[in-house]
């Protein structure tokens, strides 16, 4: 899992950008074009907006590529109140909450509030999305056979431990709200998500990774 982080310091805020996690969602350039201008050599200029404006736009970046630091070194971004997995049509899983990405052995790979996970099986930066799905992966992101769901009183909390199964799915063993591309939402007590691209019950795993020979340690 690669990381290539650049730091852009301003008088009242510092923005960091992890190029390896960026998939050009473009919430930043559309939200604050003066602060995020790709025509400049240093494309991020924090002094072109107030810190609260920067924070509002950075929180719309679903990959976690962008983060904000204040002069005292703190990160003002609040943790989402609910653990969520949003399924993008023909694209990744956008995971948000108090996300801890870890191996099956318990090694923590990443802790963040926003992560984009590959579900096409083609990313060269697994488990993160790197846009390898573009033009080759097709799935509407609908929720069909969702299995067991919780009632409305059993909402998902913010904690979202995400475990990568070797050569297999993304496993979440705590309550999580899953949102389809059409906005349909269900809260499940646990869920396993396909990351090989072959499941016939996308976005959920159906064991197809075994027959497909999917390799992702």
Backbone as CSV, one residue per row, in Angstrom:
resi,resn,N_x,N_y,N_z,CA_x,CA_y,CA_z,C_x,C_y,C_z
1,UNK,0.847,-1.178,0.000,0.000,0.000,0.000,0.887,1.233,0.000
2,UNK,0.862,1.969,-1.100,1.768,3.100,-1.257,1.221,4.373,-0.625
3,UNK,2.135,5.278,-0.299,1.777,6.603,0.190,2.821,7.586,-0.318
4,UNK,2.352,8.714,-0.834,3.250,9.766,-1.300,2.618,11.100,-0.927
5,UNK,2.968,11.598,0.252,2.277,12.741,0.827,3.060,14.037,0.643
6,UNK,2.353,15.073,0.198,2.905,16.409,0.024,2.251,17.340,1.043
7,UNK,3.021,18.311,1.520,2.545,19.243,2.530,2.526,20.660,1.983
8,UNK,1.405,21.347,2.195,1.221,22.717,1.713,0.882,23.585,2.922
9,UNK,1.851,24.403,3.342,1.678,25.201,4.545,1.109,26.575,4.211
10,UNK,0.182,27.026,5.053,-0.369,28.359,4.966,-0.244,29.064,6.296
11,UNK,-0.667,30.306,6.345,-0.546,31.081,7.583,-1.433,30.521,8.689
12,UNK,-2.639,30.075,8.343,-3.596,29.640,9.349,-3.944,28.158,9.270
13,UNK,-3.440,27.464,8.256,-3.754,26.044,8.110,-2.739,25.384,7.179
14,UNK,-2.542,24.099,7.376,-1.678,23.301,6.509,-2.505,22.170,5.915
15,UNK,-2.402,21.987,4.614,-3.117,20.911,3.932,-2.109,19.850,3.495
16,UNK,-2.417,18.597,3.760,-1.591,17.501,3.260,-2.377,16.743,2.197
17,UNK,-1.651,16.277,1.179,-2.251,15.551,0.059,-1.444,14.294,-0.208
18,UNK,-2.099,13.143,-0.095,-1.461,11.869,-0.395,-1.795,11.507,-1.840
19,UNK,-0.827,11.692,-2.710,-1.031,11.463,-4.150,-1.434,10.030,-4.442
20,UNK,-0.914,9.079,-3.666,-1.202,7.667,-3.914,-2.646,7.312,-3.608
21,UNK,-3.304,8.124,-2.773,-4.702,7.840,-2.418,-5.693,8.669,-3.222
22,UNK,-5.204,9.597,-4.003,-6.074,10.495,-4.763,-6.570,9.805,-6.035
23,UNK,-7.886,9.814,-6.255,-8.447,9.261,-7.487,-9.224,10.343,-8.252
24,UNK,-8.893,11.605,-7.964,-9.433,12.742,-8.716,-10.958,12.802,-8.651
25,UNK,-11.485,12.673,-7.442,-12.913,12.843,-7.210,-13.329,14.285,-7.492
26,UNK,-12.389,15.205,-7.262,-12.494,16.621,-7.655,-13.462,17.443,-6.799
27,UNK,-13.811,16.954,-5.611,-14.623,17.774,-4.716,-13.871,19.037,-4.319
28,UNK,-12.543,18.940,-4.241,-11.730,20.083,-3.818,-11.677,21.167,-4.889
29,UNK,-11.370,20.801,-6.127,-11.199,21.802,-7.189,-12.518,22.460,-7.549
30,UNK,-13.612,21.747,-7.361,-14.916,22.358,-7.629,-15.415,23.157,-6.429
31,UNK,-15.043,22.719,-5.236,-15.521,23.392,-4.036,-14.802,24.685,-3.725
32,UNK,-13.452,24.696,-3.900,-12.642,25.887,-3.641,-11.587,26.009,-4.742
33,UNK,-11.985,26.463,-5.914,-11.043,26.499,-7.043,-9.846,27.420,-6.841
34,UNK,-9.952,28.430,-5.982,-8.800,29.306,-5.738,-7.756,28.606,-4.863
35,UNK,-8.222,27.805,-3.924,-7.306,27.105,-3.024,-6.752,25.833,-3.663
36,UNK,-7.548,25.201,-4.518,-7.143,23.954,-5.180,-7.181,24.180,-6.688
37,UNK,-6.043,24.525,-7.241,-5.950,24.911,-8.651,-4.870,24.071,-9.329
38,UNK,-5.269,23.115,-10.132,-4.315,22.191,-10.748,-3.477,22.833,-11.845
39,UNK,-3.771,24.079,-12.214,-2.945,24.762,-13.216,-1.670,25.331,-12.603
40,UNK,-1.593,25.376,-11.258,-0.395,25.872,-10.577,0.572,24.732,-10.301
41,UNK,1.869,25.083,-10.205,2.870,24.080,-9.847,2.592,23.543,-8.444
42,UNK,2.426,24.449,-7.477,1.960,24.053,-6.142,0.454,24.270,-6.136
43,UNK,-0.262,23.196,-6.435,-1.679,23.345,-6.769,-2.568,23.640,-5.576
44,UNK,-2.057,23.428,-4.353,-2.829,23.744,-3.157,-2.237,24.962,-2.466
45,UNK,-3.065,25.990,-2.259,-2.652,27.193,-1.538,-3.657,27.440,-0.415
46,UNK,-3.341,27.007,0.818,-4.287,27.149,1.931,-4.658,28.590,2.245
47,UNK,-3.815,29.552,1.850,-4.092,30.947,2.166,-5.205,31.539,1.299
48,UNK,-5.695,30.784,0.341,-6.766,31.270,-0.535,-8.158,31.001,0.041
49,UNK,-8.226,30.468,1.263,-9.519,30.206,1.897,-9.337,30.173,3.407
50,UNK,-10.430,30.358,4.114,-10.408,30.262,5.571,-10.308,28.787,5.988
51,UNK,-9.729,28.502,7.160,-9.598,27.111,7.594,-10.910,26.340,7.616
52,UNK,-12.004,26.999,8.059,-13.282,26.278,8.102,-13.799,25.974,6.703
53,UNK,-13.498,26.841,5.731,-13.872,26.560,4.352,-13.060,25.391,3.795
54,UNK,-11.769,25.383,4.089,-10.914,24.280,3.658,-11.401,22.962,4.254
55,UNK,-11.721,22.987,5.541,-12.152,21.769,6.217,-13.432,21.224,5.594
56,UNK,-14.378,22.104,5.310,-15.652,21.667,4.742,-15.451,20.953,3.411
57,UNK,-14.550,21.469,2.590,-14.299,20.856,1.286,-13.477,19.578,1.424
58,UNK,-12.475,19.609,2.292,-11.625,18.430,2.482,-12.441,17.244,2.974
59,UNK,-13.447,17.485,3.797,-14.287,16.393,4.295,-15.105,15.743,3.183
60,UNK,-15.240,16.411,2.048,-15.967,15.830,0.911,-15.081,14.905,0.086
61,UNK,-13.789,14.911,0.354,-12.866,14.009,-0.342,-13.053,12.613,0.238
62,UNK,-13.612,11.655,-0.528,-13.977,10.370,0.061,-12.824,9.389,0.222
63,UNK,-11.647,9.746,-0.274,-10.521,8.811,-0.220,-9.605,9.037,0.975
64,UNK,-9.712,10.185,1.630,-8.788,10.532,2.704,-7.457,11.047,2.192
65,UNK,-7.385,11.360,0.894,-6.139,11.881,0.330,-5.795,13.257,0.890
66,UNK,-6.811,14.027,1.255,-6.615,15.377,1.779,-6.917,15.429,3.270
67,UNK,-6.056,16.160,3.992,-6.295,16.407,5.412,-5.838,17.819,5.758
68,UNK,-6.360,18.313,6.860,-6.074,19.680,7.309,-5.450,19.647,8.698
69,UNK,-4.428,20.479,8.888,-3.835,20.674,10.209,-3.868,22.147,10.559
70,UNK,-4.151,22.447,11.807,-4.124,23.819,12.305,-2.720,24.149,12.800
71,UNK,-2.415,25.437,13.053,-1.062,25.810,13.493,-0.575,25.081,14.737
72,UNK,-1.496,24.648,15.602,-1.073,23.923,16.811,-0.841,22.440,16.536
73,UNK,-0.977,22.031,15.272,-0.733,20.648,14.896,-1.946,19.743,14.961
74,UNK,-3.077,20.258,15.419,-4.272,19.428,15.566,-5.018,19.294,14.241
75,UNK,-5.774,18.212,14.142,-6.643,17.968,12.999,-8.074,18.248,13.452
76,UNK,-8.740,19.267,12.906,-10.064,19.643,13.397,-11.207,18.803,12.830
77,UNK,-10.896,17.849,11.958,-11.971,17.079,11.341,-12.659,16.188,12.367
78,UNK,-13.985,16.300,12.504,-14.696,15.440,13.447,-14.826,14.021,12.892
79,UNK,-14.904,13.060,13.784,-15.155,11.683,13.368,-16.625,11.530,13.014
80,UNK,-16.941,10.957,11.866,-18.357,10.721,11.537,-19.056,9.937,12.631
81,UNK,-20.323,10.245,12.851,-21.065,9.608,13.942,-21.505,8.194,13.616
82,UNK,-21.429,7.823,12.331,-21.912,6.516,11.914,-20.926,5.860,10.963
83,UNK,-20.682,4.566,11.165,-19.831,3.803,10.250,-20.620,3.511,8.977
84,UNK,-20.047,3.906,7.834,-20.771,3.754,6.576,-19.857,3.210,5.487
85,UNK,-20.441,2.409,4.606,-19.780,1.971,3.387,-20.696,2.356,2.234
86,UNK,-20.253,3.296,1.414,-21.031,3.742,0.263,-20.473,3.078,-0.989
87,UNK,-21.347,2.454,-1.748,-20.953,1.717,-2.944,-21.078,2.628,-4.160
88,UNK,-19.964,2.871,-4.834,-19.989,3.707,-6.033,-20.297,2.855,-7.252
89,UNK,-21.185,3.330,-8.108,-21.472,2.624,-9.349,-20.195,2.535,-10.176
90,UNK,-19.857,1.327,-10.600,-18.662,1.073,-11.416,-17.372,1.498,-10.723
91,UNK,-17.417,1.660,-9.415,-16.248,2.168,-8.708,-16.050,1.549,-7.342
92,UNK,-15.335,2.255,-6.461,-14.874,1.678,-5.196,-15.920,1.672,-4.094
93,UNK,-15.496,1.199,-2.943,-16.237,1.333,-1.701,-15.696,2.566,-0.980
94,UNK,-16.565,3.527,-0.701,-16.167,4.701,0.065,-16.538,4.453,1.527
95,UNK,-15.518,4.273,2.356,-15.694,3.895,3.750,-15.481,5.118,4.629
96,UNK,-16.372,5.332,5.578,-16.218,6.492,6.468,-16.641,6.121,7.879
97,UNK,-16.029,6.782,8.833,-16.253,6.519,10.250,-14.927,6.586,10.974
98,UNK,-14.838,5.927,12.093,-13.557,5.789,12.793,-12.892,4.529,12.237
99,UNK,-12.309,4.678,11.040,-11.865,3.533,10.244,-10.478,3.071,10.677
100,UNK,-10.363,1.785,10.974,-9.076,1.154,11.226,-8.915,0.019,10.228
101,UNK,-7.988,0.178,9.302,-7.733,-0.831,8.280,-6.595,-1.714,8.755
102,UNK,-6.856,-3.023,8.807,-5.854,-3.908,9.385,-5.816,-5.246,8.644
103,UNK,-4.696,-5.943,8.825,-4.544,-7.268,8.244,-5.269,-8.289,9.111
104,UNK,-5.376,-9.519,8.588,-6.013,-10.593,9.355,-5.233,-10.914,10.624
105,UNK,-3.940,-10.572,10.643,-3.105,-10.799,11.834,-3.204,-9.660,12.841
106,UNK,-3.978,-8.627,12.516,-4.173,-7.527,13.444,-3.256,-6.336,13.236
107,UNK,-2.363,-6.392,12.249,-1.481,-5.262,11.983,-2.283,-4.096,11.423
108,UNK,-2.163,-2.934,12.046,-2.893,-1.755,11.589,-2.147,-1.118,10.420
109,UNK,-2.834,-1.006,9.294,-2.243,-0.415,8.094,-2.582,1.062,7.963
110,UNK,-3.752,1.450,8.453,-4.218,2.819,8.251,-5.322,3.120,9.247
111,UNK,-5.288,4.328,9.780,-6.366,4.809,10.644,-6.803,6.159,10.112
112,UNK,-8.074,6.292,9.756,-8.533,7.511,9.106,-10.050,7.608,9.255
113,UNK,-10.608,8.703,8.766,-12.065,8.871,8.758,-12.662,8.591,7.386
114,UNK,-11.799,8.549,6.348,-12.271,8.381,4.971,-11.271,7.517,4.202
115,UNK,-11.775,6.466,3.557,-10.922,5.568,2.784,-11.707,5.075,1.570
116,UNK,-11.033,4.940,0.430,-11.645,4.354,-0.767,-10.986,3.006,-1.027
117,UNK,-11.780,1.936,-0.967,-11.268,0.582,-1.127,-11.608,0.032,-2.511
118,UNK,-10.631,-0.611,-3.118,-10.822,-1.247,-4.422,-11.835,-2.381,-4.316
119,UNK,-12.745,-2.464,-5.290,-13.632,-3.623,-5.358,-13.646,-4.261,-6.750
120,UNK,-12.772,-3.791,-7.631,-12.686,-4.384,-8.970,-11.623,-5.477,-9.033
121,UNK,-10.711,-5.485,-8.050,-9.640,-6.476,-8.015,-8.418,-6.106,-8.818
122,UNK,-8.411,-4.923,-9.446,-7.355,-4.566,-10.384,-6.379,-3.517,-9.863
123,UNK,-6.673,-2.906,-8.732,-5.813,-1.843,-8.224,-4.380,-2.340,-8.020
124,UNK,-3.443,-1.483,-8.359,-2.030,-1.786,-8.110,-1.606,-1.277,-6.734
125,UNK,-2.552,-0.703,-6.010,-2.284,-0.201,-4.669,-3.286,-0.799,-3.681
126,UNK,-3.592,-2.088,-3.851,-4.544,-2.765,-2.966,-4.138,-2.598,-1.507
127,UNK,-5.081,-2.431,-0.614,-6.528,-2.526,-0.822,-7.175,-1.225,-1.264
128,UNK,-6.383,-0.195,-1.510,-6.933,1.105,-1.866,-7.244,1.181,-3.350
129,UNK,-8.238,1.985,-3.679,-8.594,2.232,-5.076,-7.545,3.122,-5.722
130,UNK,-7.182,2.822,-6.974,-6.263,3.683,-7.728,-6.817,4.036,-9.108
131,UNK,-8.135,3.888,-9.269,-8.848,4.189,-10.520,-8.648,3.131,-11.607
132,UNK,-8.111,1.959,-11.260,-7.954,0.905,-12.259,-9.295,0.392,-12.781
133,UNK,-10.373,0.704,-12.072,-11.701,0.270,-12.497,-12.210,1.010,-13.732
134,UNK,-11.642,2.167,-14.017,-12.184,3.030,-15.078,-12.207,2.321,-16.427
135,UNK,-13.398,2.207,-16.995,-13.557,1.645,-18.329,-13.541,0.137,-18.400
136,UNK,-13.262,-0.544,-17.280,-13.153,-2.017,-17.332,-14.041,-2.719,-16.308
137,UNK,-14.514,-2.008,-15.296,-15.327,-2.623,-14.244,-16.723,-2.035,-14.302
138,UNK,-17.712,-2.907,-14.397,-19.093,-2.439,-14.481,-19.943,-3.110,-13.417
139,UNK,-20.523,-2.308,-12.551,-21.455,-2.799,-11.548,-22.279,-1.608,-11.083
140,UNK,-23.603,-1.717,-11.088,-24.426,-0.549,-10.758,-24.356,-0.105,-9.308
141,UNK,-23.783,-0.926,-8.434,-23.699,-0.539,-7.031,-25.000,-0.689,-6.284
142,UNK,-25.883,-1.538,-6.779,-27.170,-1.738,-6.118,-27.048,-2.764,-5.004
143,UNK,-27.993,-2.696,-4.069,-28.046,-3.638,-2.955,-29.202,-4.595,-3.207
144,UNK,-28.876,-5.820,-3.544,-29.917,-6.804,-3.845,-30.092,-7.761,-2.675
145,UNK,-29.360,-8.854,-2.645,-29.444,-9.812,-1.547,-28.539,-9.335,-0.421
146,UNK,-29.107,-8.578,0.530,-28.287,-7.952,1.580,-28.131,-8.833,2.803
147,UNK,-28.912,-9.921,2.893,-28.798,-10.786,4.058,-29.423,-10.148,5.289
148,UNK,-28.846,-10.421,6.453,-29.396,-9.949,7.725,-29.207,-8.445,7.889
149,UNK,-30.270,-7.759,8.316,-30.180,-6.321,8.584,-30.697,-6.049,9.988
150,UNK,-30.263,-4.932,10.546,-30.704,-4.507,11.862,-31.898,-3.581,11.728
151,UNK,-32.678,-3.438,12.806,-33.777,-2.479,12.745,-33.246,-1.079,13.020
152,UNK,-34.103,-0.092,12.852,-33.670,1.307,12.940,-33.119,1.668,14.311
153,UNK,-33.519,0.956,15.340,-33.056,1.273,16.693,-31.614,0.826,16.926
154,UNK,-31.112,-0.037,16.051,-29.767,-0.574,16.215,-28.822,0.081,15.210
155,UNK,-28.596,1.363,15.391,-27.765,2.115,14.450,-26.294,1.753,14.610
156,UNK,-25.558,1.945,13.535,-24.124,1.707,13.572,-23.427,2.864,14.269
157,UNK,-22.492,2.561,15.150,-21.691,3.598,15.787,-20.556,4.020,14.885
158,UNK,-19.663,4.874,15.365,-18.585,5.371,14.513,-17.454,4.375,14.280
159,UNK,-17.245,3.425,15.212,-16.115,2.514,15.089,-16.272,1.615,13.862
160,UNK,-15.212,1.527,13.060,-15.281,0.727,11.839,-13.967,-0.016,11.629
161,UNK,-13.794,-1.166,12.321,-12.609,-1.993,12.093,-12.772,-2.774,10.790
162,UNK,-11.868,-2.586,9.855,-11.937,-3.214,8.535,-10.779,-4.192,8.410
163,UNK,-11.091,-5.471,8.230,-10.066,-6.510,8.160,-9.944,-7.041,6.740
164,UNK,-8.704,-7.128,6.255,-8.429,-7.651,4.921,-8.151,-9.145,5.028
165,UNK,-9.004,-9.958,4.434,-8.791,-11.398,4.438,-7.821,-11.760,3.312
166,UNK,-6.780,-12.543,3.604,-5.797,-12.891,2.575,-6.470,-13.524,1.348
167,UNK,-6.236,-12.937,0.193,-6.787,-13.426,-1.070,-8.311,-13.504,-1.039
168,UNK,-8.916,-12.675,-0.179,-10.362,-12.732,-0.005,-10.972,-11.362,0.216
169,UNK,-12.092,-11.332,0.917,-12.875,-10.101,1.019,-12.379,-9.105,2.058
170,UNK,-13.070,-7.980,2.097,-12.975,-7.010,3.176,-14.029,-7.395,4.201
171,UNK,-13.625,-7.582,5.427,-14.532,-8.067,6.462,-14.742,-7.012,7.533
172,UNK,-16.008,-6.749,7.847,-16.379,-5.833,8.922,-17.282,-6.601,9.883
173,UNK,-16.859,-6.732,11.124,-17.577,-7.565,12.081,-18.353,-6.749,13.104
174,UNK,-18.523,-5.463,12.865,-19.326,-4.596,13.721,-20.432,-3.973,12.877
175,UNK,-21.487,-3.449,13.505,-22.581,-2.873,12.719,-22.102,-1.773,11.771
176,UNK,-22.620,-1.814,10.552,-22.216,-0.860,9.532,-23.410,-0.560,8.623
177,UNK,-23.565,0.690,8.257,-24.599,1.082,7.313,-24.029,1.037,5.908
178,UNK,-24.690,0.295,5.036,-24.258,0.156,3.648,-25.221,0.952,2.777
179,UNK,-24.655,1.812,1.936,-25.459,2.684,1.088,-25.190,2.345,-0.368
180,UNK,-26.229,1.955,-1.097,-26.083,1.660,-2.505,-25.946,2.921,-3.328
181,UNK,-25.570,2.753,-4.579,-25.364,3.907,-5.457,-26.649,4.690,-5.690
182,UNK,-27.804,4.039,-5.513,-29.081,4.735,-5.693,-29.586,5.376,-4.410
183,UNK,-28.790,5.309,-3.332,-29.170,5.909,-2.065,-29.852,4.965,-1.099
184,UNK,-30.192,3.760,-1.538,-30.784,2.764,-0.649,-29.794,2.409,0.460
185,UNK,-30.251,2.409,1.706,-29.359,2.160,2.839,-29.913,1.059,3.727
186,UNK,-29.020,0.190,4.185,-29.364,-0.843,5.160,-28.260,-0.885,6.204
187,UNK,-28.613,-1.223,7.429,-27.619,-1.388,8.486,-27.495,-2.874,8.811
188,UNK,-26.286,-3.391,8.654,-26.028,-4.808,8.854,-25.212,-5.020,10.132
189,UNK,-25.415,-6.154,10.809,-24.623,-6.428,12.017,-23.153,-6.697,11.698
190,UNK,-22.893,-7.170,10.480,-21.547,-7.394,9.971,-21.659,-7.595,8.468
191,UNK,-20.527,-7.510,7.777,-20.585,-7.654,6.326,-19.210,-8.009,5.769
192,UNK,-19.220,-8.764,4.672,-17.998,-9.049,3.928,-18.197,-8.533,2.509
193,UNK,-17.262,-7.707,2.058,-17.390,-7.061,0.765,-16.400,-7.651,-0.237
194,UNK,-16.894,-7.875,-1.438,-16.056,-8.389,-2.521,-14.973,-7.389,-2.873
195,UNK,-13.742,-7.867,-3.032,-12.678,-7.018,-3.555,-11.933,-7.689,-4.705
196,UNK,-12.513,-8.786,-5.231,-11.900,-9.450,-6.383,-12.572,-9.054,-7.686
197,UNK,-13.805,-8.501,-7.578,-14.537,-8.083,-8.765,-15.390,-9.161,-9.397
198,UNK,-15.414,-10.374,-8.825,-16.098,-11.500,-9.471,-17.389,-11.931,-8.785
199,UNK,-17.685,-11.412,-7.609,-18.889,-11.838,-6.904,-20.143,-11.627,-7.744
200,UNK,-21.071,-12.556,-7.640,-22.362,-12.412,-8.315,-23.370,-11.727,-7.405
201,UNK,-22.936,-11.350,-6.225,-23.792,-10.633,-5.283,-23.109,-9.354,-4.826
202,UNK,-22.457,-8.667,-5.759,-21.785,-7.406,-5.415,-22.780,-6.458,-4.754
203,UNK,-22.347,-5.664,-3.775,-20.956,-5.471,-3.345,-20.465,-6.509,-2.333
204,UNK,-21.308,-7.507,-2.018,-20.945,-8.458,-0.981,-20.182,-9.648,-1.572
205,UNK,-19.357,-10.268,-0.746,-18.579,-11.441,-1.144,-19.478,-12.668,-1.224
206,UNK,-19.262,-13.488,-2.240,-19.983,-14.758,-2.345,-19.022,-15.940,-2.511
207,UNK,-17.739,-15.703,-2.237,-16.745,-16.762,-2.333,-16.124,-16.918,-3.708
208,UNK,-16.491,-16.055,-4.649,-15.975,-16.192,-6.028,-14.478,-15.968,-6.127
209,UNK,-13.881,-15.349,-5.118,-12.438,-15.096,-5.167,-11.643,-16.393,-5.227
210,UNK,-12.194,-17.456,-4.684,-11.466,-18.728,-4.696,-11.342,-19.265,-6.127
211,UNK,-12.459,-19.325,-6.830,-12.452,-19.820,-8.204,-11.677,-18.891,-9.126
212,UNK,-11.738,-17.590,-8.838,-11.051,-16.616,-9.691,-9.546,-16.605,-9.454
213,UNK,-9.072,-17.198,-8.359,-7.656,-17.192,-8.048,-7.155,-15.813,-7.644
214,UNK,-8.007,-15.045,-6.966,-7.659,-13.691,-6.556,-6.475,-13.702,-5.596
215,UNK,-5.516,-12.804,-5.852,-4.320,-12.713,-5.023,-4.210,-11.326,-4.418
216,UNK,-4.320,-11.253,-3.126,-4.137,-9.993,-2.412,-3.822,-10.351,-0.962
217,UNK,-2.555,-10.420,-0.601,-2.178,-10.861,0.753,-2.825,-10.015,1.843
